[in-house]
Amino acid sequence: MRLDFNVLWVDDQPDRIAAQSKSIGLKMAAEGFNFSPRYCQTIDQVEAVISEDVFTDEVDLILVDWDLGNDTHGEDAIERIRQIVQYKDVVFYSGQATVIELRQKAYERKLEGVYCAGRDGLIDEVIGVFESLIKKVLDLDHTRGIVMGATSDIDHMVQVCLTLAHDKLDDPGKAEFLTEAMKRVTEKVKQLAKRGEKLQAAPSIEGLFKAHMLFTSDDRLRMLANVLSMDSFTAHAASVDAVKAYREGVVTGRNTLGHAVLVPQGKPNSVLDEAGKPVDIEEMRELRKLILILRAEFRSLLSGMQT
């Protein structure tokens, strides 16, 4: 699972489900996930979407309305979906047919993995299925993968932003840009040289593990904050706050997860970090929520710098 909770939503009148979609999105955001629906109004559109291998692999849940117009019904769409997407949960809903009637229609078509709901109960049903799904993956090991994947995406955006910033500068600006970067590299070389001398004098496995790379993701973040403070990028200066918030609020948590010792401490959803401090699911929820907010900020910055 990723931070984006991908949903295939089949309804011939997407405007009438806008309120439910917003409510579902808010409830998922409170858990640190981004509700990402993809709407289809016809079975033809559904068939086009489910033929895309990438989307089929990444879809987390499928919502299908019963009345799809033109004498087409949801069980027809689900039957077609099940031919390709066999193991994803489906929420089958209607504002006309009762839940009992929907269950009967699913039973007659031998459709498995289908939850049924009235339109009024759609939000609760979707959130119930969502919570059931995330409980299966929100042990610390899976959470680590979710966070690492999201922060890797942000690290890539930072690198692209730095490349774009460099290309927008004049020659003196580019020279200053690279000089500043090389200062960091030179300082790292000195630090590594000192560590190397210490390691040679007193070899140890701990010292070996402390010999890190020269220009780390934190170096790139610091560099980006400096670049955005330059006169040439005043239009993007407000993004400095997002960069700083990411460094201070996310990077530490990411590193904690990256080095966490996955040994149960009293209960299965709590582990110890490398300093022996318990890390629990509640902390990880807050970390996911912060990453969602800052990821949007970095996407906005990248989009602005690309224009």
C-alpha positions in Angstrom: 0.0 0.0 0.0 1.0 3.6 -0.6 0.0 7.0 0.8 -2.4 7.2 -2.1 -5.5 5.1 -1.6 -6.5 4.5 -5.2 -10.2 3.9 -5.9 -12.0 3.0 -9.1 -15.4 4.6 -8.8 -18.2 3.7 -11.3 -21.2 6.0 -11.4 -23.0 7.5 -14.3 -23.6 10.8 -12.4 -20.4 11.7 -10.7 -21.7 15.1 -9.7 -24.2 13.6 -7.3 -21.5 11.8 -5.3 -19.3 14.8 -4.8 -20.3 15.3 -1.2 -19.6 11.6 -0.4 -16.3 11.8 -2.2 -15.2 14.8 -0.1 -16.3 13.2 3.1 -14.4 10.0 2.3 -11.3 12.0 1.4 -11.4 13.9 4.7 -11.7 10.7 6.8 -8.9 9.0 4.9 -6.7 12.1 5.3 -7.2 11.9 9.1 -5.5 8.5 8.9 -2.7 9.9 6.8 -3.8 8.6 3.4 -4.7 10.5 0.3 -8.0 9.4 -1.3 -7.4 9.2 -5.0 -10.5 8.2 -6.9 -10.7 7.6 -10.7 -14.2 8.0 -12.0 -15.9 6.0 -14.8 -19.4 6.6 -16.1 -19.9 3.7 -18.4 -18.8 0.1 -18.7 -16.7 1.0 -21.8 -14.7 3.5 -19.6 -14.3 0.8 -17.0 -13.0 -1.6 -19.5 -10.5 1.0 -20.8 -9.3 1.6 -17.2 -9.0 -2.0 -16.1 -7.0 -2.8 -19.2 -4.2 -0.5 -17.9 -1.9 -2.9 -16.1 -0.4 -0.2 -13.9 -3.7 1.1 -12.5 -5.0 -2.5 -12.0 -2.0 -3.3 -9.9 -2.4 -0.2 -7.8 -6.2 0.0 -7.3 -7.1 -0.5 -3.6 -10.9 -0.5 -3.7 -13.7 -0.4 -6.3 -17.0 1.4 -5.9 -19.9 0.6 -8.2 -23.4 2.2 -8.4 -26.3 -0.1 -9.3 -28.1 2.2 -11.7 -25.6 3.2 -14.4 -28.3 4.4 -16.9 -29.4 3.1 -20.3 -30.6 -0.1 -18.7 -27.1 -0.9 -17.5 -26.6 -2.0 -14.0 -23.7 -2.3 -11.5 -23.7 -6.1 -11.4 -22.8 -6.0 -15.1 -19.9 -3.7 -14.5 -18.7 -5.8 -11.5 -18.9 -9.0 -13.6 -16.7 -7.4 -16.2 -14.3 -6.0 -13.6 -14.0 -9.5 -12.0 -12.8 -11.0 -15.2 -9.6 -8.9 -14.9 -9.5 -7.6 -11.3 -10.3 -10.7 -9.3 -9.2 -10.0 -5.8 -10.0 -6.3 -5.0 -12.9 -5.5 -2.7 -16.0 -3.9 -4.2 -18.6 -1.7 -2.6 -21.9 -2.1 -4.5 -24.3 0.7 -3.6 -27.6 2.2 -4.7 -30.1 4.9 -3.8 -33.0 2.8 -5.2 -32.3 -0.9 -4.6 -32.1 -2.1 -1.0 -29.0 -3.7 0.5 -30.8 -7.0 0.5 -31.6 -6.6 -3.2 -28.0 -5.7 -4.0 -26.8 -8.8 -2.1 -29.2 -11.0 -4.1 -28.0 -9.5 -7.4 -24.4 -10.2 -6.4 -25.3 -13.7 -5.3 -27.1 -14.5 -8.6 -24.0 -13.4 -10.6 -21.7 -15.4 -8.2 -19.8 -12.2 -7.4 -17.5 -12.5 -4.4 -15.7 -9.9 -2.3 -18.7 -7.5 -2.7 -19.9 -5.3 0.1 -23.4 -3.8 -0.3 -24.7 -0.4 0.9 -27.4 2.1 0.4 -26.4 5.5 -0.8 -27.0 7.0 2.7 -24.6 4.4 4.2 -22.0 4.5 1.5 -19.5 6.6 3.4 -19.5 4.4 6.5 -19.2 1.2 4.3 -16.3 2.6 2.4 -14.5 3.8 5.5 -15.2 0.4 7.2 -13.6 -1.5 4.3 -10.7 1.1 4.2 -10.0 0.6 7.9 -10.1 -3.2 7.5 -7.6 -3.0 4.6 -5.1 -0.6 6.3 -5.2 -2.6 9.6 -3.7 -5.5 7.6 -0.7 -3.4 6.5 -0.1 -0.9 9.3 2.4 -2.8 11.3 5.7 -0.9 11.6 7.3 -2.9 8.8 4.7 -2.0 6.2 4.5 1.6 7.5 8.2 1.9 7.0 7.7 0.9 3.3 4.9 3.4 2.9 6.9 6.3 4.4 10.1 5.4 2.5 8.3 5.3 -0.8 6.7 8.7 -0.2 9.9 10.3 0.9 11.8 8.9 -2.0 9.3 10.6 -4.3 9.9 13.9 -2.5 13.7 13.4 -2.6 13.3 13.0 -6.4 11.3 16.3 -6.6 14.0 18.1 -4.6 16.6 16.9 -7.1 14.5 18.0 -10.1 13.9 21.4 -8.4 17.6 21.9 -7.9 18.3 21.0 -11.5 15.7 23.4 -12.8 17.0 26.1 -10.5 20.5 25.6 -11.8 19.3 25.8 -15.4 17.4 29.0 -14.8 20.5 30.9 -13.5 22.9 32.9 -15.6 26.5 31.7 -15.8 27.7 33.6 -12.7 24.7 32.2 -10.8 25.4 28.7 -12.0 29.0 29.1 -10.8 27.8 30.3 -7.4 25.3 27.4 -7.2 28.0 24.8 -7.9 30.5 26.5 -5.6 28.0 26.3 -2.7 27.4 22.7 -3.4 31.1 21.9 -3.6 31.6 23.6 -0.2 29.3 21.0 1.3 31.1 18.2 -0.6 34.5 19.5 0.5 33.4 19.6 4.1 32.0 16.1 3.9 35.3 14.9 2.4 37.2 16.4 5.4 34.8 14.8 7.8 35.1 11.5 6.1 38.9 11.8 6.0 38.8 12.4 9.8 36.5 9.5 10.3 38.8 7.4 8.1 41.8 8.3 10.2 40.0 7.4 13.4 38.7 4.2 11.8 42.2 3.2 10.8 43.5 4.0 14.2 40.8 2.1 16.0 38.8 -0.1 13.5 35.3 -0.9 14.6 32.1 -2.0 12.9 30.2 1.0 14.4 32.7 3.5 12.9 32.4 1.8 9.5 28.6 2.3 9.5 29.0 6.0 10.2 31.0 6.7 7.0 28.1 8.1 4.9 27.7 9.5 1.4 29.1 12.9 0.4 26.0 14.8 -0.7 23.0 13.3 1.1 19.3 14.1 0.8 19.7 16.4 3.7 22.4 18.3 1.9 20.1 18.7 -1.1 17.3 20.0 1.1 19.6 22.5 2.7 20.9 23.5 -0.7 17.3 23.9 -2.0 16.4 26.1 0.9 19.4 28.4 0.1 18.5 28.5 -3.6 14.9 29.5 -2.9 16.3 32.4 -0.8 18.2 33.8 -3.7 16.8 36.9 -5.5 16.3 34.9 -8.7 13.7 32.7 -7.0 11.6 35.2 -4.9 8.5 33.8 -6.5 9.1 30.5 -4.8 10.5 31.9 -1.5 7.5 30.8 0.5 8.4 27.1 -0.2 11.5 27.5 2.1 9.1 26.9 5.0 8.0 23.5 3.5 11.6 22.5 2.9 12.5 23.3 6.5 9.4 21.6 7.8 10.3 18.5 5.8 13.8 18.4 7.2 12.8 19.0 10.8 9.5 17.0 10.9 9.9 14.2 8.4 13.5 13.3 7.8 14.1 12.4 11.5 11.0 10.2 11.5 12.0 8.6 8.2 15.5 7.9 9.6 14.0 6.4 12.8 11.9 4.0 10.7 14.9 3.3 8.5 16.9 2.1 11.5 14.1 0.7 13.6 14.6 -2.6 15.2 11.5 -4.5 14.4 11.2 -6.3 17.8 7.8 -6.3 19.5 7.8 -4.3 22.7 4.8 -5.4 24.7 2.4 -5.3 21.8 2.8 -6.1 18.1 2.2 -2.5 16.9 5.1 -1.0 18.8 8.8 -1.4 18.2 12.0 0.1 19.4 14.2 2.6 17.4 17.9 2.4 17.5 18.0 4.5 20.7 15.7 2.1 22.5 12.7 4.5 22.4 9.3 2.9 21.5 7.8 4.0 18.2 4.1 3.3 17.8 1.4 3.4 15.1 0.0 6.8 16.4 3.3 8.5 15.7 3.4 7.0 12.3 -0.1 8.3 11.5 1.0 11.8 12.3 4.1 11.4 10.2 2.0 10.2 7.2 -0.3 13.2 7.6 2.6 15.6 7.6 4.1 13.9 4.6 0.8 14.3 2.7 0.8 18.0 3.4 4.4 18.6 2.5 4.3 16.4 -0.6 1.6 18.7 -2.0 3.8 21.7 -1.2 6.8 20.1 -3.1 4.5 19.2 -6.0 3.4 22.8 -6.2 7.0 24.1 -6.0 8.0 21.7 -8.8 5.1 22.7 -11.0 5.9 26.4 -10.4 9.6 25.9 -11.3 8.7 24.0 -14.5 6.8 27.0 -15.9 
